[in-house]
């Protein structure tokens, strides 16, 4: 009996924390096309016209993750078949994601799998994973095996073997000036440190392309779904993942960036960067 009581109290605490985070944040969405903003609930008709909605984040900002959850929740509550695509998980961890959603894996074990995939706080992302488990929202691992991106960043795309390229759906990696200029703007002086800048751009492009391909592959198998991609703002902007989607598909997609005053706001980004800015963060 004592074990049951302790489990019940623990479960209640987790659910209450999830519910508070879930309901307390009701961001407004600023439409960069028409210069107007509205509560997120009123944006459902516009967002639901897309097959892919890319929602950017700063990885260590908990409010950004709560806002991402609100996008997923709002679309699901409107009756849309939503799945979440995750930069935080490699595609080779898909089985663990499926087991988590199905309730077949305990949190302690899944948290270790999370840290094997990602270097940022589990607590910041936890509300998203709890909601996906509770509401059976499919989770899709989109990322590239880390050894491949590390090798490209250090030795260039040409250093990959045929076997390694096969793991990337045999994508090409052609870094043009437009993309290099974008990487400089998006990442600034932190873009590559001591790495060769061209190799760094190639690594980012591989990252963008594979996440786009994995998303499109999921949608081929799930033609009624809408995928909400959760990723860093550098991958979310239109010159990154969206550009790779556009080169491979005519599926409608939209970009939402979190407001970061002086960095991402109505004065610093426009519709060439994103479609919407999430306010009140």
FENWOVEN-V430071 format. One record per backbone hydrogen bond with DSSP energy under -0.5 kcal/mol. NH is the residue of the N-H (numbers start at 1). CO is the residue of the C=O. If there is no record, write none. Layout:
BEGIN
nh={NH | NH}
co={CO | CO}
END
This chain:
BEGIN
nh={5 | 6 | 7 | 8 | 9 | 10 | 11 | 12 | 13 | 14 | 15 | 16 | 17 | 18 | 19 | 20 | 21 | 22 | 23 | 24 | 25 | 26 | 29 | 30 | 30 | 31 | 31 | 32 | 32 | 33 | 35 | 36 | 38 | 40 | 42 | 43 | 44 | 47 | 48 | 49 | 50 | 51 | 52 | 53 | 54 | 55 | 55 | 56 | 56 | 57 | 59 | 61 | 62 | 64 | 65 | 66 | 67 | 68 | 69 | 70 | 71 | 72 | 73 | 74 | 75 | 76 | 77 | 78 | 79 | 80 | 82 | 83 | 84 | 85 | 85 | 86 | 87 | 87 | 89 | 91 | 93 | 94 | 97 | 98 | 99 | 100 | 101 | 102 | 103 | 104 | 105 | 110 | 111 | 112 | 113 | 114 | 115 | 116 | 117 | 117 | 118 | 125 | 125 | 126 | 128 | 129 | 130 | 131 | 132 | 133 | 134 | 135 | 136 | 137 | 138 | 138 | 140 | 141 | 142 | 142 | 143 | 143 | 148 | 149 | 150 | 151 | 152 | 153 | 154 | 155 | 156 | 156 | 159 | 160 | 165 | 166 | 167 | 167 | 168 | 169 | 170 | 171 | 175 | 176 | 180 | 181 | 182 | 183 | 184 | 185 | 186 | 187 | 188 | 190 | 191 | 195 | 200 | 201 | 202 | 203 | 204 | 205 | 206 | 207 | 208 | 209 | 210 | 211 | 212 | 213 | 214 | 215 | 216 | 217 | 218 | 219 | 220 | 221 | 222 | 225 | 226 | 227 | 228 | 228 | 229 | 229 | 230 | 231 | 231 | 233 | 235 | 236 | 237 | 238 | 240 | 241 | 242 | 244 | 245 | 246 | 247 | 248 | 248 | 249 | 254 | 256 | 257 | 259 | 260 | 263 | 264 | 268 | 269 | 273 | 274 | 275 | 276 | 277 | 278 | 279 | 279}
co={1 | 2 | 3 | 4 | 5 | 6 | 7 | 8 | 9 | 10 | 11 | 12 | 13 | 14 | 15 | 16 | 17 | 18 | 19 | 20 | 21 | 24 | 38 | 28 | 277 | 29 | 36 | 30 | 275 | 275 | 31 | 31 | 29 | 27 | 39 | 40 | 41 | 43 | 44 | 46 | 47 | 252 | 252 | 227 | 254 | 53 | 229 | 54 | 256 | 231 | 57 | 58 | 60 | 61 | 61 | 62 | 63 | 64 | 65 | 66 | 67 | 68 | 69 | 70 | 71 | 72 | 73 | 74 | 76 | 75 | 80 | 226 | 138 | 83 | 228 | 140 | 85 | 230 | 86 | 143 | 90 | 91 | 93 | 94 | 95 | 96 | 97 | 98 | 100 | 99 | 99 | 106 | 107 | 108 | 109 | 110 | 111 | 112 | 113 | 114 | 114 | 121 | 122 | 122 | 125 | 125 | 126 | 127 | 128 | 129 | 130 | 131 | 132 | 132 | 82 | 136 | 84 | 139 | 86 | 140 | 86 | 89 | 145 | 145 | 146 | 147 | 148 | 149 | 150 | 151 | 151 | 152 | 156 | 157 | 161 | 162 | 163 | 164 | 165 | 166 | 165 | 168 | 173 | 174 | 176 | 177 | 178 | 179 | 180 | 181 | 182 | 183 | 184 | 187 | 188 | 192 | 196 | 197 | 198 | 199 | 200 | 201 | 202 | 203 | 204 | 205 | 206 | 207 | 208 | 209 | 210 | 211 | 212 | 213 | 214 | 215 | 216 | 217 | 218 | 222 | 81 | 51 | 83 | 226 | 53 | 227 | 85 | 55 | 229 | 57 | 232 | 232 | 233 | 273 | 237 | 235 | 237 | 240 | 241 | 242 | 243 | 244 | 245 | 245 | 52 | 54 | 276 | 278 | 264 | 260 | 260 | 265 | 265 | 270 | 270 | 255 | 255 | 30 | 257 | 28 | 277}
END
